[in-house]
Each structure stands twice: as C-alpha cells, then as structure tokens.
Amino acid sequence: MRGDWELGAAAGGPLLLCAALLAVGCALGLRLGRGLGAADRGALAWLCFDALVHFALEGPFVYLSLVGNITDSDALIASLWKEYGKADARWLYLDPTIVSLEILTVVLGGFLALVLIYAIVKGKRYRHFIQITLCVCELYGGWMTFCPDWLMGSPNLNTNNWLYFWVYLVFFNGVWVLIPGLLLWQSWVELKKMHHRGFNSGKKFQ
C-alpha cells in the first residue's frame, strides 16, 4: 500500500504539469477557433497542446541531453523526464536515436504545428498539405522511437508496472498516434471533397 502511495506521489507532479499544458492548449485552441466548426476547433486545441509539448517539454529535454544528461540534471523540468525514464530508460541518458528524433520533433514538428494553427485560423489553401506533413512526421517519430527497442527485445521499456506501461508508454504515446491518424483521415476526406468539386465544375464547362 505504501509503495502504491509513493508511486502516485512521484507521478503526481509530472501528470499535473501535463494536465496544465493540456488545459492551456485547449483553452487557447478553442479561443483561436471561435466561429469555426467543431472539427477545426478540436484540431486547434490539439495543435496548441502539441506545440506546447514540443517547445516547453521536449525542447528542454533536447538541451539538457546535449549539455549533459537528464539523470544528472537538477533542472525542474528534468524531474518530469526522470519520471518518464522509469518507463523508458533511454530518456535518462543521451540515446542517439531518441535525441535525434526529439531534435526533429521540436524544430520541424513544433514549427509545422504553428504554421498549421495559422493556416486553419486564416483558412489558407495549403492547410491540408501542412496537416498531412505534420501528421506523418508525428507518426514517423512514434514508430522510430519504439521500433528499434522492440527489435532488441524492449530492454529499455518497463512493462511490469501498470502506471509506467499503460499510462506512460501506451496512453501518452498512443495519443500521438490516434489524433494524427484522425487528422490524416480528415485531410483525406476534405481533399476528396475538393477533388469532386473541381471535377464536377470542370464537367459543367465541357
């Protein structure tokens, strides 16, 4: 019983921080999306949260990993990554694959999220091109984060603890598979509609 309490206490701070970022992202996205449809407002809420995670959480992780490592850092944000490192030990030291992917995620993923937010709010025609590119980057990042470790038998993943496995590994990473997948589907549907409208308009002038 005491062990469960200690586990919950250690996880409480990082989980509260993630919840706070989610609340801020949703509030900002819904405010930016006033007057838009429910799907676009939901997309904006997610994108604002996504950008916050890339810049506020993953950006410091990259910096701390390049100047040292998470394990030896006394920075406040390092406590979050130390907690996540209990589920995936590669985040505690300079793992080349993880840090390389995080550099790409922060720089390219964060930038694309901001561009996509602007494109949705302003109704830009390149919106779905950016949306597809960002979603593919997110899915590629997720695959390359875990596939190398899976091929080696998952030596760095803690699958014996329910919190570390189901919440940290499955839920948190699964969200970055589910929502980009839904946004890809949305882009597919919208591009198909645009194609049919263009095709039907062309037939009228024949």
Disulfide bonds with the S-S distance in Angstrom:
none
